[in-house]
Amino acid sequence: MAIRTFNIVVYSGKEGNVILPENTATSRFELGEVDGHKGYYEIRYEGAVLREYERNGYDDSDFYADVWTGETIRSIEYASTRGWTYGNSARVDATPEVLAAAAAFAARLNFDSLKLADEKQATNPAVKGRRVKVVKGRPANSKTKALIDYGTEGEVFWVGAQVNYNRYIRIPEYRVGVRTDDGQTFFTPAKNVEVLNPEQYRTPDEDLKVRAQRNAVGQMYGHNAAMMSHYNALGL
């Protein structure tokens, strides 16, 4: 079914017949009539509609379809209650080849996103058991109150959160408790220490790729019943 967009024709041929535009590489056209209005349907993205969905606003609703363009996944608004679009429609009809290409594309995007998040998490000092080093601030020993030198290393044994406020928003901030190799302990904002050898906390790329693929499958097929029904009918 693809995406069907109805176009009302005000001025037609000599006998009052609708003159169809010529088909193109991306669109084909069919005669149609909606609520007594003559016109034609423009049909696009046949075999390439991945999902269709609705976005509800305060007063109106807009209807979208995600399609595979051959290079990327694109979201297209095909109808809305903001205007007369009663003849427009979309239906999931992606072929197995399109589904595979779109899922591979989504998996690549997911992998890049997961890898970036994983790199950030690997450098996060607010995790129990991580080795860290003091790089700023001057935390004090919990017992003697003596200042801790820059470069002091230890293991995070406690993590806590506090909320700071400015004029506009609440800003969460983590604090960590660190135990040095000689048994001293101190508490400081997590931003005052950095993780030693963060690479050891990275997730292997192969594991991230598996997770990215699973996420992509969920994005392709898990959004709505129509997509799941189509997916199951294809036997994929």
Summary of the structure (lengths in Angstrom):
residues: 236
radius of gyration: 28.7
end to end distance: 19.9
largest distance: 99.5
contacts: 636
relative contact order: 0.14
helix: 25%
strand: 38%
